């Protein structure tokens, strides 16, 4: 099942994946391995370990308290969103809290992600038809009911992360006032913890661009990876840019590179290549 990669504050690389006896078997879980030397030619990996129930597609969140939160989902179930916490830098994990999606008929793949707001509250965005949200004021122990935001969006993954400047970065499909399909992958920033958004940098206007994920380097460069025509191409692309490019809504820095190919599935010579 789907995997995720994360570099923790100690410099270790974590690789997470979901594992089950059958898809959505009700007890599928988050598994992880770590390495202390991710840049080595042959990294030494830990033994696989099970962290908890669910599927975790997004990176953990490190709180100002030093706690690490790992948020996952057991799809389409009561209290489907689960928040696991480690207070000892990954040695042990405990279930800290859950969030419930209501009504039940709206449940699906939650794909939740968390940011810590400047007031100390935790803001979780959840994949729905559109983007839904829930808030915790006690470090993730209890969560408000999951409810829709005003952000239009298809039933697809988005990306939310705090930048080095303190602003929030959101990568989603389409403008802030338009619900599109899985197309028009765009970046926005917020200076008020998601109450309002500015900028509108188009990363890829094409159809079938999905599942953005990213990081920001110490020099300010933002790296966003996503897939294009997952079936049959299996293409993985990368966009690099700066926060200034997002705010301007156009390239203004020397960091911007769009639609860079990272990988694609091999194609038989006899198979026609799809056109853009």
N, C-alpha and C positions, 0 to 999 in steps of 0.2 A: 504494500500500500504506500501512499505518498510519503515522501521524505522531506526533511528540513535540515539545514546546516546553521550552526551558530558558533561564534567565537566569544567565549565568556570573558569577564573582566580579568581573569588570571592568564589569558592567552591560550587557553585550551580550546580545541575544536570539538564540538559535539555534533554528532550525526544522529538524527531522530528518524524513526519510521514507525508506522502502524503495523501491527501483526495480529492475525486472527485465525481461527480455525475455518471460518467461512466469512465472506464479506458481511459486515454489520451483524455479527453473531451475538451481540449483546454484551460481550466481555472482551472485545478487542482492546489492545492496549498500546501505550507509548513505550517504545524501546529505544535505548540509546547506547552509543559507544563514544569514548572520548580519546583524544590523543594530546600529549603535552608538546609534541613537535610537529605541528601540522605542515610546516614548510620543508620537512625532510623528504628525501626521495622515497624512503620507505618508513612512513610513520609507524610508531608502535601504538597499537590500539588496546584499550581496556576490554575486558569481557563484557558482552552485552548484558544490560540490566533493564528490568521493567520498572518504569516510574509510576505508572498509574493507568487508569482506564481512558479510553477514547483515542482520538486521532489529533495530533498536534501538527498543524501545517505552518504555523507562524512562530517567529522567534520569541524566546522568553523576554520578560521585562525585568530590569534591575531597578529596584526602588531606592529612594534616597535613604531609607533605613538600612540598606544593605541586603534586604531579602530579595530573592529571585523568585519570580512567579512564572509558572509554566501553565498555559491555558490550553485546554483540549476540549473535545466534544464527543459524546456518544450520541450520534445523530438520531433525531426524531424520537427522543425519549424524554420523560420527565426530568427536570433539572439536568438537561443534557450538557450544559456547559460546566466544565469542572476546572477549578483553579488549584493547582498544586504549588506548594511553597517549600523552598529550602532556605534555612537560615545559617547553614554551615557550608555554603559554596558548593553544593551538589553532593555532599556525602549522604544526606538523608532527605527524604521528601515526606510531606504530610498534605493530605487534602485540607485546604483552607476554607473553601466555600464553593457554592454552585450558583448558577443563574438559570432561570426557567423561562422558556419561550412559550408564550400564550397568545392566542388560543392554539391548541395542539395541531390543528390542521395547517398552521403556518410553519410548522417545523420542517427543517431540512438540514443540509450540511451547514453547520454554524460558522466554521472557520473564523473564530473570534481572535481579536488582538487587543492588547491593553497598552495605554500610556498613562503615566502618572501626571496629573495636572499640577499646576503651580501652587494650588491651595492644598495639595496633599491627597485629594480624592483621586480615585482611579476611574478612568473612562474606557469602557470596552465597546468596540464596534463589532457588529455581528452581521454576517451575510444573511440577507433575506431577499425578498423582491423589493429592491431598494437596500438601504443600509439601516440597520437597527442599532440601538444603543442601550447600555445599562451602566449604572454608576455605583461605586462602593465608597463609603466614607470611613471604613474600618480596616483598611489594608487588604481587602479582598475576602473578608469573612462572610459578609452579606451583600447582596446586590439588589438594586431596584428591578422591577419588572422590565423585561426586554420589550422595548417599544420602538416604532419607526422613527427615524430622523427625517429631516426635511430634504436630505440629499437624494436626488433621483439616481437610480442605478439598476442595471440588470441583475438577475440572479447569478452573480459571479463574484470572484474574489477581488478585493481591492488591497491597498497597502497604506498603513499609517505608522509613522515613526516620528520621534522628536529629533530635530537637527541639532548640530553643535551650537547654533545661535540661540537655541531655546524655542524657535518656531516649530510648529508641527508641519510635517509634509504628508500630503494625501495624494495617492495615485489612484485614479478611478477611471471609469469609462464615461466619456462625454462631459459636456459643460455642467456647471452647477445648477442650471435651470432646465435641463433636458435629459429625459430618460432615453438612452440609446441601447443598442444591442452590445455584443462583445466587440466593440470597435472604438476608435477615437480614444486611445489611452492617453490621459492627460495628467499633469501634475499641478498641484495647488499648495499654497502655504497659508498658515494661520498664525497670527500673533496673539490671539486671545483664547487659546486652548480649544479651538474648533467652533467657536460661536460664529465667526465669520471667516471667509476664505478669500485670498487674493491670488492674482496671477492666473495663467492658464497656458502652461507650456505643453504643446502637442508633442508627444513622444512617438506615437505611431497612429496614423489615421485609418489604417486598413481594418477590415473585418477579421475576426478570429484571432485577435491578439488578447491573450488572457494571462491571469495569475502573476501579477507583478510582485516582486519581492526586492528588497534592497538594503544597502548600508551606505553610510557616509564615512569617507576617509578623513584622517586628521587635517588634511590640507583643504577640506571643504568639498571635494569632489563627491557627488552623489552617484551611486551605481545602482541602476534598476535593471533586473533581468526579468524576462517574461517569455512566454511561448507564442508561436505563430503557427497556425494550422497544425495543431498538435497531432491530428490525424488527417492525412497520412505522413506529413513532412517530418514531424517531430523536431521542428526548429526551435532553438533557444537563442534569443537575441538580447543585446544589452544596450542600454542608453546611459550615457554619462553626461552630467551637467552640473551647474552650480545653483545655489539658491537665488542668485541674482538673475539667472536665466528664467526661473519660474516667475519671479516678481515682475520681470519685464514682459513676460509672455512671448519672448523671442530670444534667439541666441545673442548674448552680449558678453559672454566670457570665452576664454580659450579652453574651457573644460568640456564643451558640448560636443558629443559624438552620438548620433542617433542611428538606430537600426543596425548595430554592429553584430555580425553573426558569431555566436559562440559555438554552436553545434547543430547538427541535423542528422536525422537517420540516413543511412546509406540507401540509395535508390538504384534499382536495377536499370541497366542501360536501356532496356526495352520499355521502361515505364515513362510515359510522358511527364515532363516537369510542369507542375501547375504554374500559371502566370500570376503575377502580383495583381 
